[in-house]
Amino acid sequence: MKIFKATLAGVKHLLFPPYCLCCDAHIPFENAMICMDCELDLSCSMTDSDRELKVIFYDMPQVKGLYIAFQFFDNSRVQKLIHYLKYKHYPEVGELLGRKLGRIIKRQQQPFDFIIPVPIHPKKRKIRGYNQAEHIAKGVMEETGIPLAFGLLKKQRHSFSQTKLNKEERIRNVERSFGLRKKLNFKGKRVLLVDDVLTTGATLRALVQVLIEAKADHIEIGVLGKAEA
């Protein structure tokens, strides 16, 4: 049986050879998603996040840290990968990038009680089939060992896509969109909130506000990239 499976895998590899999601180069490894060149490029693309923390969360002292894994710009490798993650049904890309984000967080040696992925509305989950932030958070968990907490927060109001909205429209679009699934008290807990891309910060600010109202006093945020608003 093992020989048959190995033969079948070999035939599949010959008939349908894997190609890099970033550059279309042939990949000689089974189950790989990106080639070695693109892997190395992603590994070198960390960005400083102190300025973004001060600008976006200037009035939220409960937000103690912000981790941004990659430089994010049009047609970059990470933009292509996030597009596959969100729109082409590649949830495993989220875990791949989440592990890279997790390595950055791990190096800071900050203790956390749990990771909370940014929730999406049930309608969007039904269309997409999954929540991409959960897969990113899973990758972070695999790398750091921080427990992953599902179902604490909910997207209670279906809102329009944020993609083509300006800053003011984004703020109005997500206002009171999030809530707790049940009454919780986060006082004394160190929370790591995880999402895919940070743009204006409207979504994350709305979620942070929910956590603050639930007595959270130490929140840190991890994202894959920062896009221009």
SULHU-V196065 format. One record per residue. N is the residue number from 0. RES is the residue in one small letter. PHI is phi in whole degrees, 0 to 359 (none if undefined). PSI is psi in radians with two decimals (none if undefined). NEAR is the number of other ideal C-beta (glycine too) atoms within 8 Angstrom. Layout:
((N/RES/PHI/PSI/NEAR) (N/RES/PHI/PSI/NEAR))
This chain:
((0/m/none/-0.74/4) (1/k/296/-0.69/5) (2/i/295/-0.71/6) (3/f/297/-0.78/7) (4/k/296/-0.70/8) (5/a/294/-0.68/8) (6/t/294/-0.75/8) (7/l/298/-0.71/8) (8/a/295/-0.67/9) (9/g/294/-0.73/8) (10/v/296/-0.74/8) (11/k/299/-0.70/8) (12/h/295/-0.63/10) (13/l/288/-0.73/6) (14/l/283/-0.64/6) (15/f/231/1.20/5) (16/p/296/2.43/8) (17/p/289/2.52/12) (18/y/235/2.57/8) (19/c/297/2.29/13) (20/l/292/-0.36/10) (21/c/270/-0.77/10) (22/c/233/0.00/8) (23/d/70/0.18/5) (24/a/290/2.58/9) (25/h/293/2.41/8) (26/i/248/2.14/12) (27/p/280/0.05/3) (28/f/250/2.43/6) (29/e/291/2.40/6) (30/n/70/0.12/5) (31/a/281/2.65/8) (32/m/248/-0.46/11) (33/i/226/2.67/13) (34/c/282/2.98/12) (35/m/295/-0.66/5) (36/d/298/-0.79/8) (37/c/291/-0.61/13) (38/e/299/-0.80/9) (39/l/294/-0.66/8) (40/d/296/-0.73/9) (41/l/295/-0.62/13) (42/s/293/-0.37/7) (43/c/256/0.24/6) (44/s/247/0.56/10) (45/m/292/2.69/8) (46/t/226/2.66/9) (47/d/286/2.36/5) (48/s/243/0.03/10) (49/d/300/-0.75/7) (50/r/296/-0.76/7) (51/e/297/-0.69/12) (52/l/300/-0.80/11) (53/k/290/-0.60/8) (54/v/282/-0.84/7) (55/i/280/-0.67/12) (56/f/248/0.63/12) (57/y/301/-0.53/6) (58/d/252/0.31/4) (59/m/234/1.39/11) (60/p/296/-0.25/4) (61/q/290/-0.34/11) (62/v/275/1.89/12) (63/k/263/-0.31/6) (64/g/200/2.65/9) (65/l/222/2.22/15) (66/y/245/2.14/13) (67/i/242/2.05/14) (68/a/285/-0.71/15) (69/f/227/2.64/14) (70/q/291/2.35/9) (71/f/234/2.05/11) (72/f/210/2.91/7) (73/d/304/2.32/4) (74/n/66/0.25/5) (75/s/286/2.85/10) (76/r/300/-0.77/11) (77/v/292/-0.60/15) (78/q/297/-0.74/12) (79/k/298/-0.74/11) (80/l/294/-0.71/14) (81/i/293/-0.59/14) (82/h/298/-0.77/9) (83/y/298/-0.72/11) (84/l/298/-0.81/15) (85/k/273/-0.54/9) (86/y/236/-0.13/5) (87/k/236/0.33/7) (88/h/59/0.96/5) (89/y/238/1.21/10) (90/p/298/-0.46/11) (91/e/294/-0.37/8) (92/v/297/-0.65/14) (93/g/300/-0.70/17) (94/e/291/-0.69/13) (95/l/301/-0.90/12) (96/l/290/-0.58/18) (97/g/297/-0.63/19) (98/r/294/-0.64/12) (99/k/292/-0.72/13) (100/l/298/-0.71/18) (101/g/300/-0.62/14) (102/r/294/-0.64/9) (103/i/294/-0.79/12) (104/i/296/-0.71/14) (105/k/299/-0.63/9) (106/r/295/-0.43/6) (107/q/282/-0.25/8) (108/q/55/0.68/5) (109/q/267/2.27/8) (110/p/281/2.41/5) (111/f/230/2.59/11) (112/d/280/-0.66/7) (113/f/193/2.85/11) (114/i/258/2.36/14) (115/i/242/2.01/12) (116/p/284/2.52/13) (117/v/298/2.20/13) (118/p/282/2.73/10) (119/i/240/2.83/10) (120/h/290/2.55/10) (121/p/308/-0.60/6) (122/k/296/-0.74/7) (123/k/291/-0.66/10) (124/r/298/-0.69/11) (125/k/295/-0.69/7) (126/i/290/-0.83/6) (127/r/280/-0.55/11) (128/g/96/-0.16/7) (129/y/191/2.93/8) (130/n/257/2.01/10) (131/q/299/-0.58/13) (132/a/295/-0.53/14) (133/e/294/-0.64/11) (134/h/287/-0.62/16) (135/i/297/-0.79/18) (136/a/297/-0.62/14) (137/k/297/-0.74/12) (138/g/298/-0.70/17) (139/v/298/-0.77/18) (140/m/299/-0.75/14) (141/e/299/-0.61/10) (142/e/276/-0.62/13) (143/t/257/-0.43/10) (144/g/82/0.06/4) (145/i/289/2.28/10) (146/p/300/2.52/7) (147/l/258/2.18/10) (148/a/251/1.92/8) (149/f/268/2.63/6) (150/g/79/0.19/6) (151/l/280/-0.66/8) (152/l/249/2.76/14) (153/k/220/2.62/9) (154/k/268/1.84/13) (155/q/265/-0.19/6) (156/r/228/2.18/7) (157/h/288/2.21/6) (158/s/238/2.88/9) (159/f/292/2.78/5) (160/s/301/2.44/5) (161/q/278/-0.19/11) (162/t/308/-0.79/4) (163/k/253/0.29/3) (164/l/264/2.60/9) (165/n/278/-3.13/6) (166/k/301/-0.84/8) (167/e/295/-0.70/6) (168/e/295/-0.67/8) (169/r/296/-0.72/14) (170/i/298/-0.82/11) (171/r/295/-0.62/7) (172/n/295/-0.60/12) (173/v/256/0.04/12) (174/e/302/2.19/7) (175/r/56/0.51/6) (176/s/278/-0.36/10) (177/f/245/2.72/12) (178/g/200/3.09/8) (179/l/272/2.52/10) (180/r/287/-0.48/7) (181/k/206/2.92/4) (182/k/293/2.15/4) (183/l/225/2.73/7) (184/n/234/2.01/6) (185/f/263/0.17/11) (186/k/301/2.27/7) (187/g/84/-0.08/4) (188/k/267/2.49/9) (189/r/259/1.93/9) (190/v/254/2.33/14) (191/l/249/1.98/14) (192/l/264/2.27/15) (193/v/237/2.34/16) (194/d/217/3.09/14) (195/d/276/-1.13/13) (196/v/233/2.39/11) (197/l/260/2.18/14) (198/t/244/-1.57/11) (199/t/274/-0.34/8) (200/g/92/0.07/10) (201/a/300/-0.81/13) (202/t/296/-0.84/11) (203/l/292/-0.62/14) (204/r/296/-0.70/12) (205/a/297/-0.69/13) (206/l/289/-0.72/12) (207/v/301/-0.70/16) (208/q/299/-0.70/9) (209/v/298/-0.75/12) (210/l/293/-0.68/14) (211/i/297/-0.73/11) (212/e/296/-0.38/6) (213/a/263/0.42/10) (214/k/74/0.28/8) (215/a/294/2.32/13) (216/d/236/0.01/7) (217/h/216/1.80/9) (218/i/236/2.32/13) (219/e/234/2.73/15) (220/i/231/2.38/15) (221/g/236/2.26/14) (222/v/226/2.78/16) (223/l/285/-0.69/14) (224/g/204/2.86/15) (225/k/245/2.06/11) (226/a/263/2.71/8) (227/e/291/2.37/4) (228/a/286/none/6))
